[in-house]
């Protein structure tokens, strides 16, 4: 046996059977490099409609197949005008992020290895990479030692995973066994969340049969009001789950974790923190004050494809008590070779079968190290502050939020002018920032999420906004 890569071993003296992989992968590498080399400078919005893309890709299923390499060529060429440059350092439309080189390359290996990462003893390499990545994340974010991490498709399923553990645990505390008896007839769980929560937490709660939340008022920056939370908890009794937020989608604000978690735990509630992009502030010595007290919660969810910049899909569900996670999510069968040590990967996520999506997380953490992750997070926050300062000096522009992390919301004199600014940015193509509504006003929201958004890209962004404003004045 040898650790020498298969591609470098030619001891049989002859050509190897290709099975079609070589030519197809060669073409994929070529097209991928062309895309990556050009994504920084290309216009951000797509240039084709869905109907045009259906025509370009080919609406009819061919009667006879084509060589794999030809299919890849056709796909790359046909799809190009219909692709949005999400990887552009001037893409601010949603909190999505780009892709770090180590994470992208690791993701290619994940697809090549094609490991079904459900069982610890059957896929030890993938399971080990995920266990290491999970432990590194818990340490990096200052969360309780021993918390367990599940690698899900995205934030919604990460929230679902954590809240499934929460649901079963708070019902178990009052003597109800969800696994045995289901939800029919169970004590009603009070699910409390701030009025500026992200909509995906309501979706996760709906999947779990929790219904609509008890809505707790928020302050002007979207932080849950601790006094109102205490009052809402005191107004009822029974099992409860409280949802808090690290990073408001409009302001980037963080809840008062110390006060809110204390109030929730005094009432016997489970506390879950939705930190889709903001959880990563805890990895930065200069920003972790924003997350003060957050480690006292019971579960946390985030997206590695946002702030950490790994490829889709890469949600992270983190639960302090792994046993609650396993009870809610695990299944066992005689044909599955369950581990005798710890827990299998499938006991931390909703799926039994899935790709090894934690491997790119391991790769980017290894590539960046503790200091590199802090620099990444600091860089995103610095870019947001620079962007707010720059656009805030432009005539007629009002920055509406206190810029504490990576979100910037601006508005013009009225909603029509604000929406027109976003439309002109889309038409110009150099910058993409989408409209939203906040405090009953139309806003243009800039979500700084790409690792390549540096000071030079911020200057280009401010210049593009200035051009769009001038075009509106002369249009």
N, C-alpha and C positions, 0 to 999 in steps of 0.2 A: 504493500500500500504506500501511497505517496500523497503529499498535499499539493503537488504540482498541478496547476490547472489542466483540465482535459484538453483545452485548445492548444497547449504547449507540448503535449505528449504525442509523439509520432512513432512509437516503438514498434508498430505493426508494419511500418515501411510503406503503407499504401494509403490511398484516398479513403476517407471515411464517408459513409452514407449520410447524406445531408437531410433527407426527408423534407426538403423544402424550407427549412428554417433559415439557412444561410442567406439566400437571396432576399427573402422577405425582410429579415432583420437588417440586412445591409441597406435596403431601401428605406426602412423605417428610421434608421440612424441618420441617413442623409436628409430626409424630410424634417426630422426633429431638429437637427442642427440648423437647417435653414430657418425654421420657425424661431428658434431661440436666438439666433443671430440677429433676426430682424424685429423681434417683438418690442424692443425698447423704442424704436423709431417709427413703427407703423402706426397708422391711425388706430385709436382704441376701439371705436364702434365697429360692428360688422358692416360689410358693404353689400350684403345680399339678403333678400327676404327668405322666409321659410319656403315659399312656393318655388322661388328660384333654386333653392338648395335641393328640393325634391327632384326638380328637373335635372340638376347637375349630377346628383348622386345616382339617378336612374330609378324611375318609379316601378318598373317591371322586374320581377325576379327572373334572372336569365334561365333559359332552358338548360344550358350547359355551363359548367364552371369555368373559371379562369385561373391561371397561375397566381399563387399567393403574392409574388412580387408585383405583378400587374395590378392586383386588387389594391395593394398598398399605394402604388403610384396614383391610381385613380382616386382613391380616398383622399390623399393629401392634396392633390391638385383641385379636385372638385370642392372640397370642404373649405379651402383657404379663405375665400371671400365671405364665408358665413361664420367665421370664427371671431370672437371678441377677444381683445388682447388683455385678458385678465392679468397676465404676467407683466404688463407694463408698469413701470414705476410711477406712472401718472394715472393709474386706475384707482379711483376712490369711490366707485359706485356703491359697493357694499363691502362689508368686512370679510374679505376673502384671502388676500395675501398672494404672494408669488410662490416660487418653488426653489428651495435651496439646492445647489448642485448635488450634494451628497444624498439628499432625500430623493431627488429625481432618479439618480442612478440606482439607489437601493430599491426604489419602487419597480424599476425595470427587472431587477433580479427577483423581486417577489413574484412578478408575473411569470418569469422564466422557471423559477423553482416550483410554482403552482402547489404550494403546501396548503392543505386544509387545516387551519390552525385551531383545532378544537380540543385535541388531546395532548397532554403534556409529554407522555412517553412515546407517542407515535411521531410527533414533529418536534423533537427536542431542540433543534437549532432555532426554529421560529419561536417556540415557547420561551426559550432562554433569552432571546433578544428582547421579547416583550416584557419578560419579568425584570430584566435589567433596566429597560427604558422606564418601566413603571416605578421601580425603586428610585431611579435617578430623578424622575419628575417629582415624586413625593418629597424627596430631600431638597430639590431645587426650589420648590414652591413653599417650603417651610411647613408642610402639612404633617400630621401626626405619623410617627414612624409605625410601619406595619399596615397603613392604609393600603387597600388593594385597588388596582387600576384595570379597567376593562377598555378595550379598543373597539369603539363602535363606528358606525358610518358617519356620524356627525353630531352636532349639538343636540338635535331633537332626540335622538336615540340615547345619547349620553344622559340627558335629563330623564328620559323614560327609565333607563337602567337605575339611576340613583333613586328616583321616586318610587320605583317598584320595590326596592329595598326598604324605603321609608314607609310605604303603604303597609307592607306585610309586618314590619317591625312594630309600628304604632298600634296596629290591630292586635298583634300578639301580646302586647303589654296589657291589653284589656281582656285577654282571654279568648280572642277570636283567631282561628287557624284558617287563613285564606287558602292555603294549599289543599286542605281537606274539605272546607265548607264553602269555598267561593266567596263572592261578595254579597249575594242575595241574603238579606236579613242581617248583614253585618252592621255594627255601629257606624254611623256616618262620620267620615273623616272631615275635619275642617281644614281646608286648604287655603292658606292666606298668602297673598302676594301684593306687592306694590302696584299702584295704578300705572306705572311706567315700565312694567315688566315686558320682556320680549314675548311675542305671540307664540313662540315654539314651546314655552313652558305650559301654556294653556293646552296646546295640542297634546303634549306628553301626558298631562293630567287627564285629558279626555280619553286617550288610549287606555288609561288605567282605571277608568270608571270613577274618577274623583269629582267630575263635574266642574262647574265654573268656580273660580276662586272667590273667597271673601276679599274684596278689594280694599286695600289700605292706602290712605292718601300719601302722596309723595310731596317733597319740597320742590322748589323752582328748578333744581338741577336733576330731578328725577330720583332722588334718594328717598327710600321709605322713611316715613316719620316714625321714630321709635315710640313717641307718646301715643300716637294713633294705633300702633301695633299692640302696645300694652292694653289699650282700651278694647281693641277687637278681640284679643285673647281672653280678656276678663269677661267679655259679654257672653261667653259660652263655655262649654266644657267638653270632655271626651278627647279622643285621639286627634292630633293636629300635626300638620306639616306646614312649615313656614318657608317661603321662597325669598331669598335675598339675591342681590345682584352686584357683581364685580364688573363695572363698565356699562353704564347706560348707553343704549344704542345711539342716542342723539348727543348727549353731553359727555359721555365717557365717565360719568361720576360713579363713585363707589358708595355703597350703603355704609352706615355706621355699624360695622359688624360687631364691635364690642358691646354696644348698647342693645342692638337688636337681638343678638344671639343670647345674651343674658336674659332678656325678656321672654324669648321663646322657650328657653330651657327651664326657666322658672315655672312655665305653664306646662311642662312635660312634652313640648313639641319637638319633632325632628326638624333640623334646619338644613336646607339644601341651598347651595350658592351656585347660581348661574353665572359662570365666568367665561363665557364663550371666547372672548378676546382679552378681558381684563384680568383674568386669573394670573396671567404672566407677569403682571406688575410685581408680584411677590418675588420674582427671580432677579429683580434689579435692586441693589442696595440703595439707589437714589429714589426709587419709586415704591418700595415695599411698604412705606407708611400708608399708602392708599389702601392696602389690604390688612391693616392692623386689626387683629382680633379674628380674622377670617378663619384661621386654623382651628378655632373652637367649634366650627360647624360639624355636621355629621356626614355631609357628602358635598362633592363639588363636581361640576362639569365644565369642560372647555373644548376648544377645537384646536388641534395642532396645525390644521391647514389655514388657520388665521394667523395669529401672531408668530408662531414658530415657523411658518412657511414650509410645510411639507405638502405633497400632492393630496388632492381629494382621494379617498375619503378617510378622515382621521379624527373622529370624535374621541374624547377621553372621559370616562366615568370613573370617579374616585370616591370610594366609600371607606369611612373610618373602620367600621366593623365589617370585615369581609364575610363573616358568617351570615349577616343579614343579606348581603349581596347573593351569596350562594343559595340561600333558602328561596329567594325570589326567582332565581334565574336557572338553576341547575336542573338537569334531567339525567337519568341513568338508565342504561339498558345492558343486557348481558353481552351484546355484541360490541359494546364500547369498552375499550381497555382503559378504565379509569385509573388515574394516578393514585398511588398510595401515600404520596407526600404532597401536602398543600392542596391546591385546587387546580382543576383543569381550566384552560383559557375559556372554554365555553360556559363556565360557571360564573363568568363576570360580564357576559354580554347577552343580548337577546337571541343571537344566532348560534346554532350548533355548527354549521358549515360557514366558513368565511376565509378570506385571504389573510395573509400575515401582515395586516396593515400596521402593526406596531414596529416592523423592521425599519421603515423610513424614519420613524421617530428616534429609534436607537441610533441610526446613522447620523442624523443631524445633531443630536446631542453629543455624539462622539466627535463630530467634526468641529462643533463650536466650543464645547467645554462650558464650564460654569461661567467664565468671564465672557465668552462669546455670546451666550444667551443674554446676559445682562446688557452687553453692548447692542445687541439686536433690539431689545425692548427699549433701551434708552434712545436709540436712533429713531425709532418710530415715533416716540413721544416728542423728541426734539423737532422732527419734521412737521408734526402737527402744530407745535407752537410756532415754528417759523412760518408755516402756511397761514395760520391765524393772524400773525403780525403783519404779513405781507398783504393779504387780501383785505384786512381790516383797515389799511391805510387808503384803499381805493375809494373813490368818491361814491357815496351812496350805499356802501356796503356796511352792514352791521353784523358783527360776530355775536351770536346770541348766547353761547354757552361759556362757562368758565372752562378753559382748555386745560384739563389736568392729565389727560392721557393721549389718546390717538384720534379723538373725534372732534370735528369742527363743523358747526352749523352756522350758515350765514343767511341773511335775508336782505332784500332791497325794500323800497318804500311800500310796495304792495305785492300781493300774491301773484298778480299777472306778470309783473316785472321779474319777480324771482323765478317763476317757471320759465319765462322767456330766456333768462340767463342760462338755465340748464339746457334748454333746446339749442342755443347758440354754441355752447360748449360741445354738445353732441355733433353739431354740424361741422364745427372746426376740426374735431377729431383728436386734437393733441392731448386733451384732458377729458376724463369722464367722471362726472359727479352727478348723482341723481337727486331728484326732489323727494321730499317727505313732508309730513306735517308735524309740527311741534308747537305746543302752547297755542293751538288754533291759528297757526301761521304757516304758510308755505315756506319751506327752507330748502337750501341746497346743502346737502350733507357730504362732507369729505371724510372718508374713513381711511386713515393712513395705515396700511397693512403690509406693504411690500418691502422686503429687505433691501431693495435697491433704491428706495426713495430717499435720496440724500439732499443736501442743501442745493445742489445744482438743479435737481428735478423740482424742488420746491420753487426755485426762481422761475423755471419754465412754466410751472403751474400758475404762479401769480401773474406772469406775463400773459398767459392764455386767458385768464379771467379778465385782465385789463382790456385785452382785445375784444372779448365778448361784450364787455360793458360799452366800449367805444362803438362797436357795431350797432348796439341797441340805440345809442344816442343818434347815430346817423342813418338808422334804418327806418 
